């Protein structure tokens, strides 16, 4: 095992340059998916290595549930261990489990409250108009086990509708529909959990949140056929809805609105799934890919080595 068990704990640093540069040369759809995949893999490897540290570092502690043969001196000679590291890993693993549990609970708790608020409205309508003067709108994913058009419903207040003209309403609804059809809530939940598993991955959450908003902006611009209209709607909705409603647990932070508006006023982003190699973003993508690959191989190597040693030490 050796240093391999520690590498996945720090290799998430290799994804940070990509999180800052992905929006420059990638379509926001590709950026969101690439960053989410990297975050999920790096977080899984990091959590696996914490589990391995717990096993190899606490086998000699009183009351551990492991077989007695695992604390044999010959096994210890083959598997480097540190009881302090093992005890710290227990604390870290408990913190990770607690943070992930609270994140999932908040996510589904808000969704459940939102669905209860829709109980008195027609269940067949894709757009749920709530009688509320506070201006807000967001996409509400459908409950599990239900068949809903576009994967959920749009919740929009009368205050928001009253603040927009007809064309701007169409752009707003197209933006929210894009969140549903793109399953953006899943990407956001995955990156939130990744940030809970390893704090070094938290910057990826903001990057994915911005990318999903930009993704929805581009889908809305394509649906309306007017990028300037979509830019105006994004800016106007952001101004009137500021602090109107707490952000849903499954929604993305809006990101810097001026950057989103500027992007909509510019050309359509390229549809490529990988940035050109000879660009800062391409180099950052290669570094992130290498870090993710090394993290995966290190975690699997450490797990396999521990498995072989403990299998040999455990009597049949």
C-alpha positions in Angstrom: 0.0 0.0 0.0 2.4 2.7 1.2 1.9 6.1 -0.3 -0.7 4.9 -2.7 -3.3 5.0 0.0 -2.7 8.7 0.6 -2.5 9.9 -3.0 -6.3 9.9 -3.6 -6.7 12.3 -0.7 -4.8 15.1 -2.4 -5.1 14.3 -6.1 -8.4 16.3 -6.3 -6.2 19.3 -6.5 -5.5 18.3 -10.1 -9.1 19.1 -11.1 -9.1 22.6 -9.8 -7.5 24.3 -12.8 -10.1 22.6 -15.1 -12.9 23.9 -12.9 -11.7 27.5 -13.5 -11.0 27.1 -17.3 -13.6 24.7 -18.6 -16.1 27.4 -19.5 -13.7 29.1 -21.9 -13.4 26.4 -24.5 -16.1 23.9 -23.7 -19.9 23.9 -24.2 -21.4 24.3 -20.8 -23.1 20.9 -21.3 -19.8 19.2 -21.7 -18.2 21.2 -18.9 -20.9 20.2 -16.4 -20.7 16.5 -17.3 -16.9 16.3 -17.4 -16.5 18.1 -14.0 -19.3 16.0 -12.4 -17.6 12.8 -13.6 -14.2 13.8 -12.3 -15.7 14.9 -8.9 -17.6 11.6 -8.5 -14.6 9.5 -9.3 -12.1 11.5 -7.2 -14.5 11.5 -4.2 -15.1 7.8 -4.5 -11.4 7.1 -4.5 -10.8 9.4 -1.5 -13.6 7.7 0.5 -12.2 4.3 -0.3 -8.8 5.3 0.9 -10.2 6.6 4.2 -11.8 3.2 4.7 -8.5 1.5 4.0 -6.7 3.8 6.5 -9.3 2.8 9.1 -8.7 -0.9 8.5 -4.9 -0.8 8.5 -4.6 1.7 11.3 -6.9 0.3 13.9 -6.5 -3.5 13.7 -4.6 -3.5 17.0 -7.0 -1.2 18.9 -9.1 -2.9 21.6 -12.6 -3.8 20.6 -12.1 -3.7 16.8 -14.3 -6.2 15.0 -11.5 -7.5 12.6 -10.2 -11.0 12.8 -7.3 -11.5 15.3 -5.0 -12.7 12.5 -5.1 -9.3 10.9 -3.1 -7.8 13.8 -0.4 -10.5 13.5 3.2 -9.0 13.6 3.9 -10.6 10.2 0.9 -9.0 8.7 1.9 -5.6 10.2 5.3 -6.0 8.7 3.7 -6.4 5.2 1.2 -3.6 5.6 2.5 -0.2 6.8 0.2 1.2 9.4 -0.2 4.1 11.7 -2.7 4.0 14.6 -2.9 7.8 14.7 -3.7 7.9 11.0 -6.3 5.2 11.5 -8.0 7.1 14.4 -8.0 10.3 12.4 -9.5 8.4 9.4 -12.3 7.2 11.6 -13.1 10.8 12.6 -12.8 11.9 9.0 -15.1 9.1 7.7 -17.7 9.9 10.4 -17.6 13.5 9.3 -18.0 12.5 5.6 -20.9 10.2 6.4 -22.7 12.9 8.5 -22.2 15.6 5.9 -23.4 13.4 3.1 -26.4 12.3 5.1 -27.4 15.9 5.9 -26.9 16.9 2.3 -29.2 14.1 1.0 -31.7 14.8 3.8 -31.9 18.6 2.9 -32.2 17.8 -0.8 -35.2 15.5 -0.5 -36.7 17.4 2.4 -37.0 20.5 0.3 -38.4 18.5 -2.7 -41.0 16.9 -0.4 -42.1 20.3 0.9 -42.3 21.7 -2.6 -44.5 18.8 -3.8 -46.8 19.2 -0.8 -47.2 22.9 -1.9 -48.5 21.6 -5.3 -51.1 19.4 -3.8 -54.0 21.7 -4.6 -52.9 22.5 -8.1 -53.7 20.4 -11.3 -51.2 17.5 -11.4 -51.2 17.5 -15.2 -49.9 21.0 -15.7 -46.2 21.3 -16.5 -46.1 24.8 -15.1 -47.4 25.4 -11.5 -48.3 29.0 -11.0 -48.1 29.9 -7.3 -50.1 32.9 -6.0 -47.1 34.7 -4.4 -46.0 38.3 -4.9 -42.4 37.3 -4.4 -40.7 36.8 -7.8 -39.1 33.4 -8.2 -39.1 30.4 -10.5 -37.3 27.1 -10.4 -37.5 23.5 -11.8 -38.9 20.9 -9.4 -37.8 17.3 -10.3 -40.6 14.7 -10.2 -40.8 12.3 -7.3 -39.3 8.9 -7.7 -41.6 6.3 -9.3 -43.8 8.8 -11.1 -44.0 9.6 -14.8 -43.9 13.3 -15.3 -43.5 15.3 -18.5 -39.9 16.5 -18.9 -39.0 14.9 -15.6 -40.8 17.3 -13.3 -42.6 20.7 -13.2 -41.8 24.3 -13.2 -42.8 26.4 -10.1 -43.2 30.0 -10.9 -44.8 32.8 -8.8 -47.3 35.3 -10.0 -44.9 38.0 -9.0 -42.3 36.7 -11.4 -44.8 36.4 -14.3 -46.1 39.9 -13.7 -42.5 41.3 -13.9 -41.9 39.8 -17.4 -43.4 40.3 -20.8 -44.7 37.4 -22.9 -41.5 36.7 -24.8 -39.4 36.9 -21.5 -41.8 34.4 -19.9 -41.2 32.0 -22.8 -37.4 32.3 -22.3 -37.7 31.8 -18.6 -39.8 28.7 -18.9 -37.4 27.3 -21.6 -34.5 27.9 -19.2 -36.3 26.0 -16.4 -37.4 23.2 -18.7 -33.7 22.8 -19.7 -32.9 22.1 -16.0 -35.4 19.3 -16.0 -34.6 17.6 -19.3 -30.8 17.9 -18.5 -31.4 16.3 -15.0 -29.2 19.1 -13.6 -30.3 18.3 -10.0 -28.5 15.0 -10.2 -25.3 16.7 -11.3 -25.5 19.2 -8.6 -26.3 16.6 -5.9 -23.3 14.5 -7.1 -20.9 17.4 -6.8 -22.3 18.4 -3.4 -21.7 14.9 -2.1 -18.2 14.9 -3.6 -17.5 18.2 -1.8 -18.6 16.5 1.4 -16.3 13.5 0.8 -13.3 15.7 0.1 -13.2 19.5 0.8 -10.7 19.9 -2.0 -13.6 19.2 -4.5 -15.8 21.9 -3.2 -14.7 24.4 -6.0 -16.1 22.0 -8.5 -19.6 22.5 -7.1 -19.6 26.2 -8.0 -18.1 25.4 -11.4 -20.8 22.8 -12.1 -23.5 25.1 -10.8 -22.4 27.8 -13.2 -22.1 25.4 -16.1 -25.6 24.0 -15.6 -27.0 27.6 -15.6 -25.1 28.4 -18.8 -26.3 25.1 -20.2 -29.9 26.1 -19.5 -29.3 29.6 -20.9 -28.0 28.1 -24.2 -31.0 25.8 -24.4 -33.4 28.7 -23.8 -31.6 30.8 -26.4 -32.0 27.9 -28.9 -35.7 27.4 -28.1 -36.6 31.1 -28.4 -34.2 31.7 -31.3 -33.1 35.0 -29.7 -29.9 35.2 -27.7 -30.4 38.9 -26.8 -33.9 38.1 -25.5 -32.6 35.3 -23.3 -29.8 37.5 -22.0 -32.3 40.2 -21.1 -34.5 37.7 -19.4 -31.6 36.3 -17.4 -30.5 39.7 -16.2 -34.0 40.9 -15.4 -35.0 37.7 -13.5 -31.8 37.9 -11.5 -32.5 41.5 -10.5 -36.1 41.1 -9.5 -35.7 37.8 -7.7 -32.7 38.8 -5.6 -33.2 37.4 -2.1 -36.8 36.7 -2.9 -36.7 33.0 -2.0 -34.0 30.8 -0.4 -32.2 28.7 -3.0 -33.8 25.2 -3.3 -31.5 22.4 -2.1 -31.6 20.8 -5.6 -31.0 24.1 -7.5 -27.8 25.6 -8.8 -26.4 28.9 -7.6 -27.0 31.3 -10.4 -23.3 32.2 -10.8 -22.1 35.6 -11.9 -25.0 36.9 -13.9 -22.9 39.5 -15.9 -20.8 36.6 -17.2 -23.9 34.7 -18.2 -25.3 37.7 -20.0 -22.0 38.4 -21.7 -21.8 34.8 -22.9 -25.3 35.0 -24.3 -24.5 38.2 -26.2 -21.4 36.5 -27.7 -21.3 33.6 -30.2 -22.7 30.2 -29.6 -20.1 28.1 -27.7 -18.5 25.2 -29.6 -20.1 21.8 -29.2 -16.8 20.0 -28.7 -16.6 17.5 -25.8 -12.9 18.1 -25.2 -10.9 21.3 -25.4 -8.1 21.7 -27.9 -4.8 20.2 -26.5 -2.7 23.3 -27.1 -4.8 25.6 -25.0 -4.8 26.3 -21.2 -8.1 24.5 -20.9 -6.8 21.5 -22.8 -3.7 21.3 -20.6 -5.9 21.6 -17.5 -8.2 18.8 -18.8 -5.2 16.5 -19.4 -3.9 17.3 -15.9 -7.4 16.5 -14.4 -7.7 13.3 -16.4 -4.2 12.2 -15.3 -5.0 13.0 -11.7 -8.3 11.1 -11.9 -6.6 8.1 -13.5 -3.8 8.0 -10.9 -6.2 8.4 -8.1 -8.3 5.5 -9.4 -5.2 3.3 -9.9 -3.8 4.2 -6.5 -7.0 3.4 -4.7 -7.5 0.1 -6.5 -3.8 -0.9 -6.0 -4.0 -0.2 -2.2 -7.3 -2.0 -1.9 -6.1 -5.0 -3.9 -2.8 -5.2 -2.0 -4.6 -5.1 1.4 -7.0 -7.7 0.2 -4.2 -10.1 -0.8 -2.3 -9.6 2.5 -5.3 -10.0 4.7 -6.6 -13.0 2.7 -3.2 -14.7 3.3 -3.3 -13.8 7.0 -6.9 -14.9 7.7 -7.2 -18.6 8.5 -9.8 -20.6 6.5 
